[in-house]
């Protein structure tokens, strides 16, 4: 039985921004890493995968993205006798069951000593791709999401009970924005006065 010659399909990559979000994108293995900069215009970022910094001039294929997918799909074809005459559902099932999950961590490229430690930390965390993938799956599962939401609600409830928290953050906001809390607000009185009360209906805003 001849193993079908598979083209290089697009691969799913999960872009992870620590403490923010995970975004799934589709790229070709022949694309360069620099294509990810389109997601972050006017930002200088670094990309970490499997404990190494990715060079923007290299392709995804050069780092092994999609390589295991193709080998696994070919093995799936052999084990399940899915040949050239196989239907599209079987081929799609092969891709879905064998597709590897890729996670790239994106960090802002800051030139500070603290950032060097932060960068090394994520290089170490992502070194074992399997463990990192399991941790991501655990953190993004439905049960975990509900638990995180519950803990977030408890934390916000405690903050609401601290009157000094809002007062402190208000003054920090004023200081950072260079605003004066006691500045005068101009009172505008130069407008046309109505002779009679307005009888027009007020607009409905909902």
Helices and strands as residue ranges (DSSP letters): E 10-17, E 21-28, G 33-39, E 45-49, E 52-53, G 61-63, H 67-80, H 88-98, E 102-108, H 113-125, H 129-140, H 142-160, H 163-177
